[in-house]
Amino acid sequence: MPAVTVENPITLPRVAAPAEALPRPVLTVTTAPSGFEGEGFPVRRAFAGINYQYLDPFIMMDQMGEVEYAPGEPKGTPWHPHRGFETVTYLLDGTFVHQDSNGGGGTIQNGDTQWMTAGSGLLHIEAPPEELVVSGGLFHGLQLWVNLPARDKMMDPRYQDIRGGHVRLLTSPDGGALLRVIAGELGGHEGPGITHTPITMVHATLAPGAEITLPWREDFNGLAYVLAGRGAVGQELRPVRKGQTAVFGDGGSLTVRADESQDSNTPDLEIVLLGGQPIREPMAHYGPFVMNTQEELRQAFEDFQRGRLGTVPAVHGM
């Protein structure tokens, strides 16, 4: 990590918050508990314990790995349904193959993002390719769930395969940070991800001692999750480390600083910055369904049980 980089960041467009932007304070820092997902791959639950009022429109985010699999160990997920939201799978290291009951699918690896709008619903599977299962290897990524407003929950499913080479690359005024804009915009620079719910998603790499203060839409919330390394957030420089999420309050800018010294296996601070426009609608969430009411949840389960979300192909090529 990181999968997408440049040799000389100072050749990139530079972005910084205007001097008059109101700094966002840090409201809380939480530590993600560890668990297992799918067929047993390790995850950190980045948003566990955070009040939903600070997360909206985001529902959950898992850091998958970082894990070095021995031959025969790589794992994925079984076939499972989704309805009413979007899944964003950002793969830093390794390879994942995905397929759905509508015949869609593809392969993502090393900095690619697979953006799936589940909408009215489908069945889906994610798994490492056979060659990775045989050989073993490094696997590391994120999966983010983004809510859809009521008007879009039953839209037709859609995929966006965002290749790592297509993300918008930016830097800080001194060149000490590499900013990858995956979706939304940052300082007027737009990422490739097309979102139904307005959001910004940025993966930032900060060299030891580097600091960034970025413009942030005042109508968005603000979250920062540390993938690797140590640093501090906010003007108050609240300490953060790998596996921790910082929640920001209101304002027009976010500040992140990398510690002068990092772990030997983590040369830089790796952090994901998220912001979104809150939907502020009732949410009924159970398992793979995210709707507005309990009645809609019951309908989703009934539709799944009756095969209305699709059926598993006889041969899925995994």
N, C-alpha and C positions, 0 to 999 in steps of 0.2 A: 504494500500500500504506500502511496496512492497509485491507482491504475492509470489515471490520465494525468500527465504532467508536462512541463516544458523545461528545457534546459536553462532558459534565461527569462524569468518572469518580467523583467523590466521592459521587455518588448511588448507587453500586453497593455491594453487600456487600463487606466488607474481609476479607482473609485474610492471616495471618502465622503463622510457626512459633512454637510455645510456647518460652519462654526456656530450658527444660530440654532441648530437642531437640539431639541431637548433630550438629554441622555435618559435612556430607560433604566430605572433601578432594577436590581435583582430582588425578586420577591421570595424565592426559595430555591434551594438546591436539593435534589433527591438522588438517591442511589438505586440503580436498577437491580431488582432481584434476578437471579439466574434460574432458568428452567429448561424444559425440552419441548420441542414442537414436532409435529408430523411424525415421522418414523423414528425420531430420536435425536435430531440435531440440536446442539445447545444454543440457547438464545438468552439475551438480556432484555427484560421488559422495560423499555426506556421510560414509559409514561406511568408505570405503576405508582399509585399513591398520590397522583396529581389530580386536583379537582378539575372536572371537565370544563368548568367555565374558563379555565386558562388554556385548555387544549383545543376547543372548538375552532375550526372544523376538523381537526385531527382526532382520530379515535384511538389508535394504538400505534406503537412502533417497536419492532424487535430488531436487535442487532444479532445477526445469525453468525455464529462463530465469534472470533477468529479461531479456526481449528485446523490442525494438520492431520488429515486422515491417513491411516495406514491402508494398504490394499484391502479391498473388500468392505471398508467401513463407511464410505460416503452414503448419506441418506437424504431422502427428500420427503415429500408429503404424499399420502394416498389421494385418490380422487375425492374432491370435496366441493360443495356448492358455495356460491356467493350471490347476494342480491343487495342492492341499495347503496353501494359505495364504490370506491376505487381502491385498488391495491397498487402500490408503487414498489417494485423490487429493484434495488440498486446494488449491483454486484461489484465488489471491489477486487476480489481474488477468486479464481475458480471459474466453473462453468455450470449453468443451470439450463435445462430444457423444460419448456412449458407447453402445455397443450390444453385445449378445451373441447367441450362437447359439441361446439359449433364447427369444428374443423380448423380452428385457428391455433396458432402456436409459433414457437421459434426457439432460438438459442440466444442466451445473453452470457457475457463473460467480460471480466477485466475492465470495469468502468461503464458497462452498458446498463441501461435502465429499461425495464419492462413495465409499462403503465397500462393497467387493465381496468377499464370501466365496466364493472359487472352489471350495472343498471338493472334491468328486469330479471337477470339471473342466468347462470350457466354452471356447468360442472368444470372443474379445473384440476390440473395436476402439475406439480413441479418436482423435478428429480435431476440428479447429476447424470451425465451421459455414461454409457456403459464403459467407455475407456477410462473415465475418472474413477468409477467403482473398482475397476481392475487394478489401476495403478496407484490409487490414493492421491493425496495432494492437498494443497491449501484451499480452504473455503472460507469466505468472509463476505458478508453483505448486510443490507438493511431491508426490511419490509415495513412500509408505512401504509396505514389505512386512512383514506380521506373521505369524509362524509359527503353525500350528495344532498342538495336541497330536495324537498318533497316533489317539486315540479320535474326533477330529473331522475328520480329513483327508478322509474320504470322505462327509461330510455333503452334503446338497443345497445347491447354490449359492444365494446370497441377496444382495440389494442393500439398502443403506440410503442414501437421499438425504437428507443433512443440510443444510438450508438455513442460510446464514450467520446469519440472524436468530434461529435456534434455539439457537446455542451459548450456554453459560453464561458471562455476563460478570461479572467480579469486579475488584477493585482492591486495591492495597496500603494500609496504614494511612494514608499521607500522600497518597494519590491520585495518586502519580507514575507508576503503572504500570496498564495495561489488560491483564487476563488473560482469554483466551478459552479456556474448557475445552471441547474438542471431544469428548473421550471420557474415561471414568474419572471420578475425583473428586479434588477439591483442597480440603482443609480442610473436608470435609463437604458440599461443593457438587458435584453431579454434572452431567457433560456429557451430551449427547444420544446419543452413539455407544454402541451395544451391542456388547460385545466378548466373544468366546469365550475368549480368553486375557486375563487381567486386566492392563490397561495404563492409563496416564494420558497424555494428549496435550494440551499447552497451548501456545498461541501468545501470547507476551507482548510488549507494546510498552512500553518504558521511556523516559520523557522524559530529556533530558540531565541527568546527575547523580543520577538516581533509583536507588534500591537496593531489592531485594526479598529477603527470606529466607522461603521457603515451606516448609510442612510436606511431607514426602515419606515415603511408606510405606517402612519399613525392609526389607521383604521384596522391594522393587522395586530394579532397577538405576536409574541416573540418567545421562541424556545431555542435552546442550544444544547445539543447532546454530544458528549465527548466520546469519539470512537477510539482514540488512543492518545497517550501523553498526559501532560499536566499543564495547567494554566490558571487563568483567572478571568472573571467576567464582570461587566459593569464598571462604572467609574470607581466604585468602591473596591474593585479588584477582589471579588469573592472567589476563593480558591475552588477549582474544579479539577477532576481527574477522570480517567477512563471509566465509563459506565455511569456517569452522572449527568443529570439533566438540570439545566438552569431555566427558571421561568422568569421572564422580564415583565415589568409593569409598563405603564403607558409612557409614550415619548416618541421621538423621531429618529433615534440612533441607537445602535448596539455596539458595545465595546467588548473585545476579546483580546487577551494577552497570553502569550506562551511563556512558560517558565524559562529561565536562562539555561537550566540543565534538564534534560529529559532522560528517560530510561534508555539503556544501551540498545534495546531492540526496537525502540521507538524514537527516531531522531527528531521528529517534529510533533507539534500538537495537531491532531486531526479532529475536526469538529463539524457537526452538521447544524446549520442554522435554518429554522423553519418559522414561517409566519403565514397567517391566513386570515381571511375575513370571516368572522364568526357567522354561522348560519342562524343561530338562535331560534331553533325549532325543537319541539319535543323529539327525543330520541328513544326508540325502543331497540335494544341491541341484545341479541343472544346468539352466541357462536358465530356462524358465517353470514348472518343476516343483520342488516342495520336499517331499520324502518322508522316510521314516526309514531306508530301506535301498536299496542299489543295485538289488535285485530289484524293489522298488516303482517305482524310477525307470524301469527297462526296461519295466515294465508300463504306466506312464504314456505313454511314447513309442509303444508298440505300440497302445494305445488311441487315441492321437491320430492315428496313421497310418491306422488302420482306421475313422476317423470316429466313434468312440464318444464323443468329447467334443463332438460336434455338427458341423454343416456350415455353411459361409458362406451366408447368404441370397442369393438371386439378385439382389435389390434391397435394399440396406441403408439407403438414405435419407440417406447422408452427403453 
